[in-house]
């Protein structure tokens, strides 16, 4: 079953409370009206195993796009990806 076949959004954002880089991505997601799962992670890098398993890094934000198979970290790259994929330059 693909993400399109259920009510679960295809986008998942791993983020940290109070993280300005995470909020930058949230603003871009909201700007494009995209639905997404927001998963808050532990503040300590050593406790971010779920992020490490998903993206190979313990840094946040991390975006997982189930529709395209893309998993990426770094807010600037994520914002650029969202603009190209879902913004005016997208479909």
ZAFI-349301 format. One record per atom (N, C-alpha, C, CB): residue number from 1; x, y, z; residue in three letters. Coordinates in Angstrom, 3 decimals, always signed. Glycine has a CB too. Example, Ala and Ser with C-alpha at 12.3 -4.5 7.8 and 13.67 -1.06 7.14 Angstrom:
seq:1 px:+13.190 py:-5.690 pz:+7.800 type:ALA
seq:1 px:+12.300 py:-4.500 pz:+7.800 type:ALA
seq:1 px:+13.200 py:-3.300 pz:+7.800 type:ALA
seq:1 px:+11.308 py:-4.473 pz:+9.046 type:ALA
seq:2 px:+12.850 py:-2.250 pz:+7.080 type:SER
seq:2 px:+13.670 py:-1.060 pz:+7.140 type:SER
seq:2 px:+12.900 py:+0.030 pz:+7.870 type:SER
seq:2 px:+14.084 py:-0.598 pz:+5.725 type:SER
***
This chain:
seq:1 px:+0.854 py:-1.182 pz:+0.000 type:UNK
seq:1 px:+0.000 py:+0.000 pz:+0.000 type:UNK
seq:1 px:+0.889 py:+1.231 pz:+0.000 type:UNK
seq:1 px:-0.966 py:+0.006 pz:+1.226 type:UNK
seq:2 px:+0.656 py:+2.127 pz:-0.905 type:UNK
seq:2 px:+1.451 py:+3.358 pz:-0.970 type:UNK
seq:2 px:+0.839 py:+4.419 pz:-0.067 type:UNK
seq:2 px:+1.545 py:+3.879 pz:-2.425 type:UNK
seq:3 px:+1.595 py:+5.489 pz:+0.154 type:UNK
seq:3 px:+1.101 py:+6.577 pz:+1.001 type:UNK
seq:3 px:-0.151 py:+7.201 pz:+0.416 type:UNK
seq:3 px:+2.175 py:+7.645 pz:+1.186 type:UNK
seq:4 px:-0.297 py:+7.151 pz:-0.915 type:UNK
seq:4 px:-1.467 py:+7.742 pz:-1.564 type:UNK
seq:4 px:-2.731 py:+6.927 pz:-1.291 type:UNK
seq:4 px:-1.234 py:+7.855 pz:-3.071 type:UNK
seq:5 px:-2.556 py:+5.671 pz:-0.875 type:UNK
seq:5 px:-3.692 py:+4.792 pz:-0.641 type:UNK
seq:5 px:-4.288 py:+4.920 pz:+0.756 type:UNK
seq:5 px:-3.283 py:+3.381 pz:-0.874 type:UNK
seq:6 px:-3.705 py:+5.738 pz:+1.604 type:UNK
seq:6 px:-4.217 py:+5.875 pz:+2.968 type:UNK
seq:6 px:-4.220 py:+7.350 pz:+3.369 type:UNK
seq:6 px:-3.366 py:+5.038 pz:+3.965 type:UNK
seq:7 px:-4.654 py:+7.593 pz:+4.582 type:UNK
seq:7 px:-4.779 py:+8.969 pz:+5.051 type:UNK
seq:7 px:-3.478 py:+9.539 pz:+5.608 type:UNK
seq:7 px:-5.844 py:+9.046 pz:+6.101 type:UNK
seq:8 px:-2.421 py:+8.752 pz:+5.642 type:UNK
seq:8 px:-1.157 py:+9.201 pz:+6.195 type:UNK
seq:8 px:-0.433 py:+10.081 pz:+5.180 type:UNK
seq:8 px:-0.281 py:+7.999 pz:+6.600 type:UNK
seq:9 px:-0.018 py:+11.278 pz:+5.579 type:UNK
seq:9 px:+0.728 py:+12.132 pz:+4.646 type:UNK
seq:9 px:+2.022 py:+11.459 pz:+4.201 type:UNK
seq:9 px:+1.040 py:+13.491 pz:+5.293 type:UNK
seq:10 px:+2.409 py:+11.702 pz:+2.964 type:UNK
seq:10 px:+3.634 py:+11.105 pz:+2.419 type:UNK
seq:10 px:+4.886 py:+11.751 pz:+2.999 type:UNK
seq:10 px:+3.649 py:+11.228 pz:+0.900 type:UNK
seq:11 px:+4.779 py:+12.986 pz:+3.484 type:UNK
seq:11 px:+5.924 py:+13.711 pz:+4.018 type:UNK
seq:11 px:+6.024 py:+13.544 pz:+5.524 type:UNK
seq:11 px:+5.831 py:+15.187 pz:+3.660 type:UNK
seq:12 px:+7.233 py:+13.288 pz:+5.992 type:UNK
seq:12 px:+7.501 py:+13.216 pz:+7.429 type:UNK
seq:12 px:+8.672 py:+14.132 pz:+7.730 type:UNK
seq:12 px:+7.799 py:+11.746 pz:+7.890 type:UNK
seq:13 px:+8.495 py:+14.975 pz:+8.734 type:UNK
seq:13 px:+9.549 py:+15.893 pz:+9.159 type:UNK
seq:13 px:+9.985 py:+15.534 pz:+10.568 type:UNK
seq:13 px:+9.070 py:+17.367 pz:+9.092 type:UNK
seq:14 px:+11.247 py:+15.175 pz:+10.700 type:UNK
seq:14 px:+11.848 py:+14.961 pz:+12.017 type:UNK
seq:14 px:+12.389 py:+16.304 pz:+12.454 type:UNK
seq:14 px:+12.983 py:+13.852 pz:+11.992 type:UNK
seq:15 px:+11.982 py:+16.721 pz:+13.638 type:UNK
seq:15 px:+12.344 py:+18.071 pz:+14.085 type:UNK
seq:15 px:+12.566 py:+18.118 pz:+15.587 type:UNK
seq:15 px:+11.262 py:+19.071 pz:+13.692 type:UNK
seq:16 px:+13.033 py:+19.251 pz:+16.043 type:UNK
seq:16 px:+13.359 py:+19.492 pz:+17.439 type:UNK
seq:16 px:+12.599 py:+20.723 pz:+17.905 type:UNK
seq:16 px:+14.892 py:+19.671 pz:+17.641 type:UNK
seq:17 px:+12.033 py:+20.676 pz:+19.095 type:UNK
seq:17 px:+11.336 py:+21.845 pz:+19.651 type:UNK
seq:17 px:+12.298 py:+23.034 pz:+19.722 type:UNK
seq:17 px:+10.757 py:+21.526 pz:+21.069 type:UNK
seq:18 px:+11.858 py:+24.181 pz:+19.233 type:UNK
seq:18 px:+12.648 py:+25.403 pz:+19.320 type:UNK
seq:18 px:+13.783 py:+25.522 pz:+18.330 type:UNK
seq:18 px:+13.193 py:+25.519 pz:+20.659 type:UNK
seq:19 px:+13.855 py:+24.626 pz:+17.370 type:UNK
seq:19 px:+14.947 py:+24.645 pz:+16.390 type:UNK
seq:19 px:+14.589 py:+25.595 pz:+15.245 type:UNK
seq:19 px:+15.231 py:+23.208 pz:+15.845 type:UNK
seq:20 px:+15.350 py:+26.682 pz:+15.053 type:UNK
seq:20 px:+15.024 py:+27.632 pz:+13.988 type:UNK
seq:20 px:+15.160 py:+27.026 pz:+12.587 type:UNK
seq:20 px:+15.917 py:+28.851 pz:+14.100 type:UNK
seq:21 px:+16.048 py:+26.064 pz:+12.419 type:UNK
seq:21 px:+16.205 py:+25.414 pz:+11.122 type:UNK
seq:21 px:+14.988 py:+24.544 pz:+10.803 type:UNK
seq:21 px:+17.489 py:+24.566 pz:+11.099 type:UNK
seq:22 px:+14.470 py:+23.894 pz:+11.824 type:UNK
seq:22 px:+13.258 py:+23.086 pz:+11.665 type:UNK
seq:22 px:+12.072 py:+23.981 pz:+11.335 type:UNK
seq:22 px:+12.971 py:+22.265 pz:+12.943 type:UNK
seq:23 px:+11.981 py:+25.114 pz:+12.007 type:UNK
seq:23 px:+10.866 py:+26.035 pz:+11.766 type:UNK
seq:23 px:+10.927 py:+26.613 pz:+10.354 type:UNK
seq:23 px:+10.876 py:+27.173 pz:+12.801 type:UNK
seq:24 px:+12.119 py:+26.780 pz:+9.828 type:UNK
seq:24 px:+12.269 py:+27.245 pz:+8.444 type:UNK
seq:24 px:+11.607 py:+26.253 pz:+7.479 type:UNK
seq:24 px:+13.773 py:+27.429 pz:+8.087 type:UNK
seq:25 px:+11.814 py:+24.966 pz:+7.722 type:UNK
seq:25 px:+11.200 py:+23.930 pz:+6.885 type:UNK
seq:25 px:+9.692 py:+23.909 pz:+7.085 type:UNK
seq:25 px:+11.797 py:+22.545 pz:+7.205 type:UNK
seq:26 px:+9.235 py:+24.042 pz:+8.332 type:UNK
seq:26 px:+7.803 py:+24.066 pz:+8.619 type:UNK
seq:26 px:+7.134 py:+25.210 pz:+7.856 type:UNK
seq:26 px:+7.554 py:+24.209 pz:+10.139 type:UNK
seq:27 px:+7.757 py:+26.378 pz:+7.846 type:UNK
seq:27 px:+7.193 py:+27.515 pz:+7.110 type:UNK
seq:27 px:+7.053 py:+27.204 pz:+5.621 type:UNK
seq:27 px:+8.068 py:+28.759 pz:+7.302 type:UNK
seq:28 px:+8.034 py:+26.527 pz:+5.069 type:UNK
seq:28 px:+7.982 py:+26.177 pz:+3.643 type:UNK
seq:28 px:+6.881 py:+25.136 pz:+3.387 type:UNK
seq:28 px:+9.360 py:+25.634 pz:+3.165 type:UNK
seq:29 px:+6.764 py:+24.152 pz:+4.247 type:UNK
seq:29 px:+5.695 py:+23.157 pz:+4.111 type:UNK
seq:29 px:+4.332 py:+23.834 pz:+4.173 type:UNK
seq:29 px:+5.807 py:+22.078 pz:+5.213 type:UNK
seq:30 px:+4.163 py:+24.716 pz:+5.136 type:UNK
seq:30 px:+2.891 py:+25.428 pz:+5.299 type:UNK
seq:30 px:+2.620 py:+26.351 pz:+4.113 type:UNK
seq:30 px:+2.894 py:+26.238 pz:+6.605 type:UNK
seq:31 px:+3.654 py:+26.985 pz:+3.622 type:UNK
seq:31 px:+3.522 py:+27.908 pz:+2.486 type:UNK
seq:31 px:+2.933 py:+27.203 pz:+1.265 type:UNK
seq:31 px:+4.890 py:+28.516 pz:+2.129 type:UNK
seq:32 px:+3.318 py:+25.952 pz:+1.093 type:UNK
seq:32 px:+2.837 py:+25.176 pz:-0.048 type:UNK
seq:32 px:+1.589 py:+24.358 pz:+0.294 type:UNK
seq:32 px:+3.936 py:+24.252 pz:-0.547 type:UNK
seq:33 px:+1.084 py:+24.512 pz:+1.519 type:UNK
seq:33 px:-0.125 py:+23.798 pz:+1.907 type:UNK
seq:33 px:+0.043 py:+22.290 pz:+1.948 type:UNK
seq:33 px:-1.227 py:+24.140 pz:+0.973 type:UNK
seq:34 px:+1.237 py:+21.834 pz:+2.278 type:UNK
seq:34 px:+1.529 py:+20.402 pz:+2.287 type:UNK
seq:34 px:+1.191 py:+19.779 pz:+3.638 type:UNK
seq:34 px:+3.002 py:+20.156 pz:+1.949 type:UNK
seq:35 px:+0.548 py:+18.626 pz:+3.603 type:UNK
seq:35 px:+0.297 py:+17.868 pz:+4.819 type:UNK
seq:35 px:+1.546 py:+17.050 pz:+5.122 type:UNK
seq:35 px:-0.966 py:+16.951 pz:+4.675 type:UNK
seq:36 px:+1.868 py:+16.924 pz:+6.404 type:UNK
seq:36 px:+3.056 py:+16.177 pz:+6.789 type:UNK
seq:36 px:+2.931 py:+15.674 pz:+8.207 type:UNK
seq:36 px:+4.304 py:+17.035 pz:+6.644 type:UNK
seq:37 px:+3.640 py:+14.592 pz:+8.497 type:UNK
seq:37 px:+3.779 py:+14.102 pz:+9.861 type:UNK
seq:37 px:+4.914 py:+14.876 pz:+10.494 type:UNK
seq:37 px:+4.039 py:+12.555 pz:+9.907 type:UNK
seq:38 px:+4.706 py:+15.355 pz:+11.683 type:UNK
seq:38 px:+5.730 py:+16.085 pz:+12.407 type:UNK
seq:38 px:+6.163 py:+15.227 pz:+13.590 type:UNK
seq:38 px:+5.211 py:+17.486 pz:+12.875 type:UNK
seq:39 px:+7.399 py:+14.753 pz:+13.561 type:UNK
seq:39 px:+7.909 py:+13.906 pz:+14.626 type:UNK
seq:39 px:+9.015 py:+14.635 pz:+15.373 type:UNK
seq:39 px:+8.423 py:+12.566 pz:+14.063 type:UNK
seq:40 px:+8.749 py:+14.934 pz:+16.636 type:UNK
seq:40 px:+9.733 py:+15.620 pz:+17.464 type:UNK
seq:40 px:+10.707 py:+14.601 pz:+18.036 type:UNK
seq:40 px:+9.045 py:+16.419 pz:+18.598 type:UNK
seq:41 px:+11.983 py:+14.939 pz:+18.008 type:UNK
seq:41 px:+13.036 py:+14.044 pz:+18.479 type:UNK
seq:41 px:+13.673 py:+14.593 pz:+19.744 type:UNK
seq:41 px:+14.100 py:+13.841 pz:+17.393 type:UNK
seq:42 px:+14.476 py:+13.755 pz:+20.374 type:UNK
seq:42 px:+15.162 py:+14.135 pz:+21.611 type:UNK
seq:42 px:+16.187 py:+15.231 pz:+21.338 type:UNK
seq:42 px:+15.848 py:+12.911 pz:+22.250 type:UNK
seq:43 px:+16.401 py:+16.067 pz:+22.336 type:UNK
seq:43 px:+17.367 py:+17.149 pz:+22.209 type:UNK
seq:43 px:+18.801 py:+16.664 pz:+22.120 type:UNK
seq:43 px:+17.233 py:+18.082 pz:+23.362 type:UNK
seq:44 px:+19.115 py:+15.563 pz:+22.784 type:UNK
seq:44 px:+20.481 py:+15.038 pz:+22.786 type:UNK
seq:44 px:+20.730 py:+14.230 pz:+21.511 type:UNK
seq:44 px:+20.732 py:+14.163 pz:+24.043 type:UNK
seq:45 px:+21.824 py:+14.547 pz:+20.820 type:UNK
seq:45 px:+22.169 py:+13.821 pz:+19.593 type:UNK
seq:45 px:+22.207 py:+12.311 pz:+19.829 type:UNK
seq:45 px:+23.523 py:+14.300 pz:+19.056 type:UNK
seq:46 px:+22.750 py:+11.893 pz:+20.953 type:UNK
seq:46 px:+22.921 py:+10.462 pz:+21.219 type:UNK
seq:46 px:+21.596 py:+9.714 pz:+21.343 type:UNK
seq:46 px:+23.722 py:+10.272 pz:+22.483 type:UNK
seq:47 px:+20.483 py:+10.440 pz:+21.504 type:UNK
seq:47 px:+19.179 py:+9.796 pz:+21.653 type:UNK
seq:47 px:+18.333 py:+9.878 pz:+20.375 type:UNK
seq:47 px:+18.423 py:+10.430 pz:+22.808 type:UNK
seq:48 px:+18.929 py:+10.289 pz:+19.276 type:UNK
seq:48 px:+18.186 py:+10.440 pz:+18.021 type:UNK
seq:48 px:+18.395 py:+9.241 pz:+17.087 type:UNK
seq:48 px:+18.610 py:+11.731 pz:+17.313 type:UNK
seq:49 px:+18.258 py:+8.054 pz:+17.631 type:UNK
seq:49 px:+18.485 py:+6.851 pz:+16.838 type:UNK
seq:49 px:+17.496 py:+6.714 pz:+15.693 type:UNK
seq:49 px:+18.408 py:+5.633 pz:+17.717 type:UNK
seq:50 px:+16.270 py:+7.122 pz:+15.888 type:UNK
seq:50 px:+15.270 py:+6.995 pz:+14.823 type:UNK
seq:50 px:+15.662 py:+7.854 pz:+13.620 type:UNK
seq:50 px:+13.867 py:+7.403 pz:+15.340 type:UNK
seq:51 px:+16.211 py:+9.016 pz:+13.868 type:UNK
seq:51 px:+16.659 py:+9.886 pz:+12.779 type:UNK
seq:51 px:+17.882 py:+9.266 pz:+12.103 type:UNK
seq:51 px:+16.989 py:+11.315 pz:+13.307 type:UNK
seq:52 px:+18.789 py:+8.740 pz:+12.886 type:UNK
seq:52 px:+19.994 py:+8.121 pz:+12.329 type:UNK
seq:52 px:+19.630 py:+6.932 pz:+11.445 type:UNK
seq:52 px:+20.943 py:+7.675 pz:+13.457 type:UNK
seq:53 px:+18.676 py:+6.119 pz:+11.876 type:UNK
seq:53 px:+18.248 py:+4.975 pz:+11.060 type:UNK
seq:53 px:+17.609 py:+5.441 pz:+9.754 type:UNK
seq:53 px:+17.258 py:+4.094 pz:+11.845 type:UNK
seq:54 px:+16.849 py:+6.497 pz:+9.813 type:UNK
seq:54 px:+16.112 py:+6.987 pz:+8.640 type:UNK
seq:54 px:+17.021 py:+7.708 pz:+7.652 type:UNK
seq:54 px:+14.991 py:+7.921 pz:+9.076 type:UNK
seq:55 px:+17.918 py:+8.553 pz:+8.164 type:UNK
seq:55 px:+18.672 py:+9.448 pz:+7.288 type:UNK
seq:55 px:+20.194 py:+9.293 pz:+7.357 type:UNK
seq:55 px:+18.320 py:+10.848 pz:+7.616 type:UNK
seq:56 px:+20.686 py:+8.475 pz:+8.262 type:UNK
seq:56 px:+22.135 py:+8.342 pz:+8.384 type:UNK
seq:56 px:+22.795 py:+9.507 pz:+9.095 type:UNK
seq:56 px:+22.738 py:+8.192 pz:+7.035 type:UNK
seq:57 px:+22.004 py:+10.359 pz:+9.726 type:UNK
seq:57 px:+22.514 py:+11.495 pz:+10.487 type:UNK
seq:57 px:+21.650 py:+11.685 pz:+11.722 type:UNK
seq:57 px:+22.538 py:+12.787 pz:+9.622 type:UNK
seq:58 px:+22.200 py:+12.284 pz:+12.731 type:UNK
seq:58 px:+21.417 py:+12.582 pz:+13.932 type:UNK
seq:58 px:+20.995 py:+14.045 pz:+13.961 type:UNK
seq:58 px:+22.219 py:+12.242 pz:+15.193 type:UNK
seq:59 px:+21.360 py:+14.796 pz:+12.934 type:UNK
seq:59 px:+20.999 py:+16.214 pz:+12.851 type:UNK
seq:59 px:+19.570 py:+16.357 pz:+12.354 type:UNK
seq:59 px:+21.970 py:+16.978 pz:+11.921 type:UNK
seq:60 px:+18.922 py:+17.420 pz:+12.782 type:UNK
seq:60 px:+17.589 py:+17.744 pz:+12.297 type:UNK
seq:60 px:+17.627 py:+19.162 pz:+11.747 type:UNK
seq:60 px:+16.515 py:+17.600 pz:+13.427 type:UNK
seq:61 px:+16.745 py:+19.498 pz:+10.851 type:UNK
seq:61 px:+15.604 py:+18.736 pz:+10.386 type:UNK
seq:61 px:+15.993 py:+17.664 pz:+9.368 type:UNK
seq:61 px:+14.583 py:+19.665 pz:+9.787 type:UNK
seq:62 px:+15.133 py:+16.639 pz:+9.287 type:UNK
seq:62 px:+15.224 py:+15.615 pz:+8.254 type:UNK
seq:62 px:+13.837 py:+15.481 pz:+7.656 type:UNK
seq:62 px:+15.750 py:+14.239 pz:+8.824 type:UNK
seq:63 px:+13.769 py:+15.494 pz:+6.333 type:UNK
seq:63 px:+12.509 py:+15.317 pz:+5.628 type:UNK
seq:63 px:+12.540 py:+13.991 pz:+4.887 type:UNK
seq:63 px:+12.246 py:+16.491 pz:+4.651 type:UNK
seq:64 px:+11.451 py:+13.223 pz:+5.021 type:UNK
seq:64 px:+11.281 py:+11.983 pz:+4.283 type:UNK
seq:64 px:+10.054 py:+12.165 pz:+3.399 type:UNK
seq:64 px:+11.130 py:+10.741 pz:+5.245 type:UNK
seq:65 px:+10.237 py:+12.012 pz:+2.095 type:UNK
seq:65 px:+9.137 py:+12.126 pz:+1.141 type:UNK
seq:65 px:+8.838 py:+10.736 pz:+0.598 type:UNK
seq:65 px:+9.483 py:+13.124 pz:-0.019 type:UNK
seq:66 px:+7.767 py:+10.130 pz:+1.103 type:UNK
seq:66 px:+7.387 py:+8.786 pz:+0.697 type:UNK
seq:66 px:+6.952 py:+8.699 pz:-0.751 type:UNK
seq:66 px:+6.293 py:+8.288 pz:+1.572 type:UNK
seq:67 px:+6.481 py:+9.798 pz:-1.328 type:UNK
seq:67 px:+6.042 py:+9.788 pz:-2.724 type:UNK
seq:67 px:+7.212 py:+9.724 pz:-3.700 type:UNK
seq:67 px:+5.206 py:+11.018 pz:-3.013 type:UNK
seq:68 px:+8.313 py:+10.368 pz:-3.365 type:UNK
seq:68 px:+9.450 py:+10.420 pz:-4.282 type:UNK
seq:68 px:+10.617 py:+9.542 pz:-3.839 type:UNK
seq:68 px:+9.922 py:+11.841 pz:-4.426 type:UNK
seq:69 px:+10.563 py:+9.038 pz:-2.610 type:UNK
seq:69 px:+11.649 py:+8.217 pz:-2.095 type:UNK
seq:69 px:+12.848 py:+9.020 pz:-1.617 type:UNK
seq:69 px:+12.086 py:+7.260 pz:-3.142 type:UNK
seq:70 px:+12.676 py:+10.324 pz:-1.464 type:UNK
seq:70 px:+13.768 py:+11.204 pz:-1.056 type:UNK
seq:70 px:+13.801 py:+11.325 pz:+0.463 type:UNK
seq:70 px:+13.620 py:+12.597 pz:-1.705 type:UNK
seq:71 px:+14.988 py:+11.196 pz:+1.040 type:UNK
seq:71 px:+15.238 py:+11.471 pz:+2.451 type:UNK
seq:71 px:+16.406 py:+12.429 pz:+2.488 type:UNK
seq:71 px:+15.531 py:+10.153 pz:+3.279 type:UNK
seq:72 px:+16.220 py:+13.558 pz:+3.169 type:UNK
seq:72 px:+17.297 py:+14.542 pz:+3.194 type:UNK
seq:72 px:+17.340 py:+15.330 pz:+4.492 type:UNK
seq:72 px:+17.152 py:+15.489 pz:+2.037 type:UNK
seq:73 px:+18.531 py:+15.819 pz:+4.789 type:UNK
seq:73 px:+18.760 py:+16.673 pz:+5.955 type:UNK
seq:73 px:+19.237 py:+18.034 pz:+5.452 type:UNK
seq:73 px:+19.807 py:+16.031 pz:+6.944 type:UNK
seq:74 px:+19.339 py:+18.982 pz:+6.362 type:UNK
seq:74 px:+19.839 py:+20.341 pz:+6.112 type:UNK
seq:74 px:+18.711 py:+21.210 pz:+5.591 type:UNK
seq:74 px:+21.018 py:+20.328 pz:+5.107 type:UNK
seq:75 px:+18.335 py:+22.173 pz:+6.390 type:UNK
seq:75 px:+17.155 py:+22.994 pz:+6.105 type:UNK
seq:75 px:+17.205 py:+23.693 pz:+4.750 type:UNK
seq:75 px:+16.991 py:+24.024 pz:+7.180 type:UNK
seq:76 px:+18.342 py:+24.237 pz:+4.367 type:UNK
seq:76 px:+18.444 py:+24.928 pz:+3.082 type:UNK
seq:76 px:+18.169 py:+23.999 pz:+1.911 type:UNK
seq:76 px:+19.817 py:+25.546 pz:+2.930 type:UNK
seq:77 px:+18.712 py:+22.785 pz:+1.981 type:UNK
seq:77 px:+18.482 py:+21.808 pz:+0.917 type:UNK
seq:77 px:+17.023 py:+21.356 pz:+0.900 type:UNK
seq:77 px:+19.410 py:+20.595 pz:+1.093 type:UNK
seq:78 px:+16.439 py:+21.181 pz:+2.079 type:UNK
seq:78 px:+15.042 py:+20.759 pz:+2.164 type:UNK
seq:78 px:+14.131 py:+21.836 pz:+1.582 type:UNK
seq:78 px:+14.651 py:+20.456 pz:+3.629 type:UNK
seq:79 px:+14.358 py:+23.089 pz:+1.946 type:UNK
seq:79 px:+13.541 py:+24.195 pz:+1.433 type:UNK
seq:79 px:+13.648 py:+24.253 pz:-0.093 type:UNK
seq:79 px:+13.984 py:+25.550 pz:+2.063 type:UNK
seq:80 px:+14.851 py:+24.111 pz:-0.609 type:UNK
seq:80 px:+15.058 py:+24.116 pz:-2.061 type:UNK
seq:80 px:+14.321 py:+22.942 pz:-2.721 type:UNK
seq:80 px:+16.569 py:+24.049 pz:-2.388 type:UNK
seq:81 px:+14.419 py:+21.767 pz:-2.126 type:UNK
seq:81 px:+13.734 py:+20.579 pz:-2.648 type:UNK
seq:81 px:+12.216 py:+20.790 pz:-2.666 type:UNK
seq:81 px:+14.089 py:+19.336 pz:-1.800 type:UNK
seq:82 px:+11.669 py:+21.303 pz:-1.571 type:UNK
seq:82 px:+10.222 py:+21.519 pz:-1.501 type:UNK
seq:82 px:+9.765 py:+22.514 pz:-2.558 type:UNK
seq:82 px:+9.821 py:+22.014 pz:-0.109 type:UNK
seq:83 px:+10.548 py:+23.555 pz:-2.770 type:UNK
seq:83 px:+10.197 py:+24.553 pz:-3.780 type:UNK
seq:83 px:+10.209 py:+23.933 pz:-5.174 type:UNK
seq:83 px:+11.167 py:+25.748 pz:-3.720 type:UNK
seq:84 px:+11.253 py:+23.173 pz:-5.478 type:UNK
seq:84 px:+11.368 py:+22.555 pz:-6.801 type:UNK
seq:84 px:+10.308 py:+21.473 pz:-7.012 type:UNK
seq:84 px:+12.764 py:+21.959 pz:-6.985 type:UNK
seq:85 px:+9.986 py:+20.725 pz:-5.973 type:UNK
seq:85 px:+9.091 py:+19.587 pz:-6.111 type:UNK
seq:85 px:+7.621 py:+19.975 pz:-5.970 type:UNK
seq:85 px:+9.438 py:+18.538 pz:-5.087 type:UNK
seq:86 px:+7.322 py:+20.882 pz:-5.053 type:UNK
seq:86 px:+5.930 py:+21.202 pz:-4.749 type:UNK
seq:86 px:+5.547 py:+22.655 pz:-4.985 type:UNK
seq:86 px:+5.648 py:+20.857 pz:-3.343 type:UNK
seq:87 px:+6.549 py:+23.473 pz:-5.295 type:UNK
seq:87 px:+6.287 py:+24.889 pz:-5.516 type:UNK
seq:87 px:+5.913 py:+25.167 pz:-6.956 type:UNK
seq:87 px:+7.493 py:+25.715 pz:-5.128 type:UNK
seq:88 px:+6.064 py:+26.392 pz:-7.360 type:UNK
seq:88 px:+5.712 py:+26.810 pz:-8.715 type:UNK
seq:88 px:+6.515 py:+26.083 pz:-9.781 type:UNK
seq:88 px:+5.912 py:+28.293 pz:-8.861 type:UNK
seq:89 px:+7.730 py:+25.656 pz:-9.429 type:UNK
seq:89 px:+8.555 py:+24.921 pz:-10.383 type:UNK
seq:89 px:+8.209 py:+23.452 pz:-10.467 type:UNK
seq:89 px:+9.990 py:+25.064 pz:-10.024 type:UNK
seq:90 px:+7.321 py:+22.976 pz:-9.566 type:UNK
seq:90 px:+6.914 py:+21.566 pz:-9.555 type:UNK
seq:90 px:+5.836 py:+21.286 pz:-10.560 type:UNK
seq:90 px:+6.439 py:+21.162 pz:-8.186 type:UNK
seq:91 px:+5.109 py:+20.169 pz:-10.340 type:UNK
seq:91 px:+4.065 py:+19.734 pz:-11.276 type:UNK
seq:91 px:+3.242 py:+20.907 pz:-11.644 type:UNK
seq:91 px:+3.183 py:+18.628 pz:-10.687 type:UNK
***
